[in-house]
């Protein structure tokens, strides 16, 4: 996940993939499709958070967060097949305006939706 813009953005920490001790995802954040376009079954954990109960994080311009996740632990992926993976749903965020008083939500514009859901995958 990267902020390619020119302003800091604030997003819910729940959009950053998190895994348990066994490596399984804590929520279904990805849309994994087989070659024929059919969805791959999710077998990870479903953690539902009450709106506003998860902390937010701020990504500065050019800052990125990188996570390594073994998708086969949370999705029914078979060896030797090709899949496409995207973020599901698109991430929603708020742009933070620079201010001298450094207030938080009062200076934020309306909620926006990411325009890209590109994911880099390295098969192992």
C-alpha positions in Angstrom: 0.0 0.0 0.0 1.5 3.3 -1.0 0.5 7.0 -0.9 1.4 8.2 -4.4 -0.3 11.6 -3.8 1.1 14.9 -2.6 -0.8 15.1 0.8 -0.9 12.8 3.8 -3.9 10.4 3.9 -5.7 8.8 6.8 -7.2 5.3 6.5 -8.5 2.7 8.8 -5.8 0.3 10.1 -8.2 -2.5 9.2 -7.3 -2.0 5.5 -3.8 -3.1 6.2 -3.6 -6.9 6.0 -3.1 -8.6 9.3 -2.5 -12.3 10.0 -2.8 -14.5 13.1 0.0 -16.7 14.5 -0.6 -19.3 11.9 -0.4 -16.8 9.0 -4.2 -16.7 8.2 -5.7 -13.4 7.3 -7.9 -11.7 9.9 -10.5 -10.6 7.3 -11.2 -11.1 3.6 -9.4 -8.1 2.1 -8.6 -9.6 -1.4 -10.6 -10.6 -4.4 -8.9 -13.7 -5.7 -10.1 -15.0 -9.1 -9.3 -18.1 -11.1 -8.3 -17.9 -14.8 -12.0 -18.3 -15.8 -13.0 -15.3 -13.6 -14.7 -17.3 -10.9 -13.9 -16.3 -7.3 -11.7 -18.4 -5.1 -13.1 -19.4 -1.7 -11.9 -17.6 1.4 -11.1 -19.8 4.3 -9.5 -17.2 6.6 -10.9 -15.6 9.7 -13.7 -13.0 9.6 -13.2 -10.2 12.2 -15.9 -7.6 12.1 -15.1 -4.3 13.8 -17.6 -1.7 14.9 -17.3 1.5 12.9 -14.8 3.8 14.6 -13.4 1.0 16.8 -10.3 0.4 14.8 -7.4 2.9 14.9 -6.5 4.9 11.9 -3.1 5.4 10.4 -1.6 8.2 8.4 0.5 7.6 5.2 2.7 10.6 4.3 3.3 11.3 0.6 5.6 8.6 -0.8 5.2 6.4 2.2 4.3 2.8 1.8 3.4 -0.2 3.9 4.6 -3.7 2.7 3.2 -7.0 4.0 4.1 -10.5 3.0 1.1 -12.8 3.1 0.8 -16.4 2.0 -2.5 -16.3 0.3 -2.8 -20.1 0.1 -3.3 -20.1 3.9 -6.5 -18.1 3.6 -7.8 -18.9 0.1 -8.4 -22.1 -1.7 -5.5 -21.8 -4.1 -4.2 -24.8 -6.0 -0.6 -25.2 -7.2 0.0 -24.9 -10.9 -2.9 -22.5 -11.6 -2.9 -18.8 -12.3 -4.9 -16.3 -10.3 -5.6 -12.6 -10.3 -5.7 -10.7 -7.0 -7.0 -7.3 -6.2 -8.0 -5.4 -3.1 -11.6 -6.0 -2.1 -13.2 -3.5 -1.7 -11.2 -0.5 -2.9 -9.6 1.3 0.1 -11.4 4.4 1.3 -9.3 7.2 2.8 -9.3 10.9 3.8 -6.8 13.5 2.6 -5.3 15.5 5.5 -4.9 19.2 4.9 -1.7 20.8 6.2 -2.6 23.1 9.1 -0.8 25.2 11.6 -2.9 24.0 14.5 -2.4 20.3 13.6 -6.1 19.4 14.3 -7.3 16.0 13.0 -10.7 15.3 11.6 -11.8 19.0 11.5 -9.2 19.6 8.7 -10.0 16.5 6.6 -12.0 16.6 3.4 -14.6 14.0 2.5 -14.0 10.3 2.2 -12.4 9.3 -1.1 -12.0 5.9 -2.8 -8.6 4.7 -4.0 -8.2 4.7 -7.8 -5.9 1.7 -7.9 -5.9 -1.7 -6.4 -2.6 -3.0 -7.8 -0.9 -5.8 -5.8 2.5 -7.2 -6.4 2.7 -11.0 -6.2 5.8 -13.0 -5.9 5.2 -16.7 -6.4 7.3 -19.0 -4.1 
